[in-house]
């Protein structure tokens, strides 16, 4: 629908803006999850060149029909970015990276797929460039998992949140730097917000029962839940949390 196209174009524009590209020369960009090439149209209008990767042959067929200007590659980015070191001057991705958090097959490990994506992306980007990935996270754990794997792969940067106080307009952009730690751009709509710096906070760890050093008391319910959460983030199999988790057993007679 035209509304979807409009939102997609706005997010592409914002992502390219957050890349902070040099004004004086055309750049070569990678579009991860390019779909039918809507972001690519904007990149082309701005005078830059692009290569789009997508896992869906149907979407790429639409891009071909639309005669987009970019080069298209059918590939699963969870297998990595198959380009030479330093090929791209930047990377954008609109609403795609959160799919790497889903294990579609038994063999899929989300942390491993994310790490493979980010580490090969890091290599494919020129030093001093950026990747801006707009995503729709399901929850704070997903955001933490995605950000952690990006940092493990060598990126610096973090989450830029546009309109954090609006349910409808709120948008997450993971803004990553290669080889230089730039200053994280400000999120839109944050000016009138609280005075504290608008770093998105994603912690839902409860802070009861902390000992003097700020750690949860060993073997307490919180300590167990945190440990299980860490193991989940590492992609390990962990039993679901229930009301019985960390509960003391009755003494046996």
N, C-alpha and C positions, 0 to 999 in steps of 0.2 A: 504493500500500500504506500501511497505518497508520504504518509506521516513517518513510516519507518525509514524511507529513503531520506527524508529531511533530517531525522535524528542522526542517522548514519553519517550524512554529509557534515553535520555540525560537529560530530565527534571526530571525524577525520580531520577537519579543519583545526580543531583544538589540539589533536595529537601532533599534527605537523607543526603547529605554532610552538608546542612544548619541545619539539626537537631543536629549536633555535638554530636553524640552518643558516649558513652564510648566504648573504643576499646577492653576492656578486657573481655566482657561478651555479650552473645546474648541478644537482647532486643525484646520486643513484641510491634509491631507497628500496628496502625490502618490506613487503606488505604480507604479514603472517595471517593466514586465514582470510585471504583477499576476497573470497566469495565471487560475486559477479562483477567485481572491479569498481565498486562505487567510490571507495577511498582513492583508488588509482586515478579516477577521473579528476579528482581534486588535485592530486599530485601532478598530473599532466598539465592541468590549467596553470599551476604555479611555475611551470617551466622545468620541472624535474623529471627524471626517468625512474622507472620502477620495475621490480620483479615481484610477482605475486605467487604465494604458495597457498594451496588449499587441498584438503583431503577429499573434497566432494567433486567427482567428475561432472555431475549435473550443474553445479554452480559455475565451474570453469567453462562448460559448454555455453552457458548464458553470457559469460564474459567474452568468449570468442565471437558469439553472435553479435554482441554489442560493439565489436571491433575496438576494444580498449587498446590503448597504446603500449601497455606494459607487456613484458614477457611472462608467461604463465607456467607454473610447475605443479603437477599433481604429486603431492607428497604428504606424509604424516610428519608434522614437525616434532612429534614425540620420538622419532627416529633420528632427529638432528637436522641441522641446517647444512646442506651439502654444497657449500661454496668455499672458494679459496680465502685464506686469511686476508682481512682488510678490504674485502670486496665492496662493502656498503658504507655510505656516509650517514646512514641512519636506518632505523627500523620502526615501523608503526604496526599496530595490530588493534583491530576494533572487535570487541566482543568475542574473542576466540580463545585466549589462553586458559580461561577457567575450564575448558573441556579437557585439558590435560590432567585435571584433578580426578576425572572419572576413570575407573578401571573397566574398560569395555570387555576386556578378555581376562581370563584367569592369569595369563602371563604378564599383564600390565601392572607395573608398580608406579603409581603416580609420582612419588618422590624421584624415582629413577628417570622417568620420562621427562619430568620438569628439569632435572639436572642436565640431562642429555640435550634438551632444547636450549637451555640457557648457556651451557658451556660452549656449544658449537656456535650459538648466536654471537657470543662474546668474541670468538675467534673471527667470525665472518665480518665483524664491524671494524671500521678504521679506528685507530686510537683517537681519543678525544671526541668521538661521536656519541650519540645517544640512542636508546630504544625507548619508545613510549607505547605502552601496552594498556589500552582501555579494557577493563574487564568487569564482568558482573559476578562478584563472589557470592557464594551461597551463604557463607558465614565467616566469622573471624578466623576460624582454623584454616580455611582455604587461603585467605589472604596471607596468613602467617607462613603457611607451607610454601606458597608461591614466592613470597619475598625471601624466605630463608634460602631456597634453592638458587634464586638469582644472586644472592650475596655470596653463597658458596662458590658459584661459578666465576666470581671475581668482580661482578658489577658493584658500583656504589650507587647511592640515590635512595629512593623510597617512594612512598605513595603520595600522590597529589590528589586531594579530594575537592572537586568542584561542588559548590552549593551544598556543603555538609549538613545544613539545617533544613534542607528541603527534601521531603520524601520522594517527590517525582523527579526533580532535576539533579539529584545527587549522582555524581559520576566518579568512578575510581580510575585513575591513571597511574600505572606503575612507571615511574620515570627513572631510567637507568643510565648511568654514565660509564663509558669505557675508558679506563686508564687515566681519567682525571676526575677528581671529585668536584663537580660544579656545585653551585648552590641550588637547592631544590626550589623550583618555581612555586609561586603562591597559588593556592587553589582559588578559583573564581568564587565570588559570593562569601568570602571569608573575612572581608574587610570589617564588616559591622559586627562580626562575631566577637567572642571574648578576646581579651588582650593577650592571653597566652598564645604562644606560637601554635599555628594550626597543624600540628603533626597529628595524623589520624591515630587514635589510640584504639588498639584492638587487644584488650586483655579481658578475659572474662574469668580469670583465676580469682577465687574468693580469697580475701585477705584475713579471715579469722585465723585463730590458732597459729599465729606466726611467733616464732621464738625471737630472742633478742637480735639475732643476725638477720631477721626478716624471712627466714626459711620456715616452712610449715613443720610442725613438730613431727619427728620421725614416726612412721607407722600410723599417724592420724589419718582420718578419712581424706582430708585435703591432700596430704602427702601422697597417699595412694592414687587419688584422682589425677594429681599432677604427673606422677610417674607414668600412669597409663596414657595420659594425653601426650607426653613426650614420645612414648613408644609408638603411639598411633601416627604421630607426625613423622616418625622414621619409617612408616609404612609397615609396621609389624602387626601381626594379628593380636588383638587384645579383646578380652571379654567385655561385653557391654556393661556400662555402669547401671547399678540398680540401687534400690533403697537399702539393700543388704551389704553393699560395698563398704568395706572397712568397719563393719559392725562386729562388736565383740561376741564371741560364741558363749553360750551358757556353759557353766562348769559341768563336767560329767561326774556322776557319783559312782 
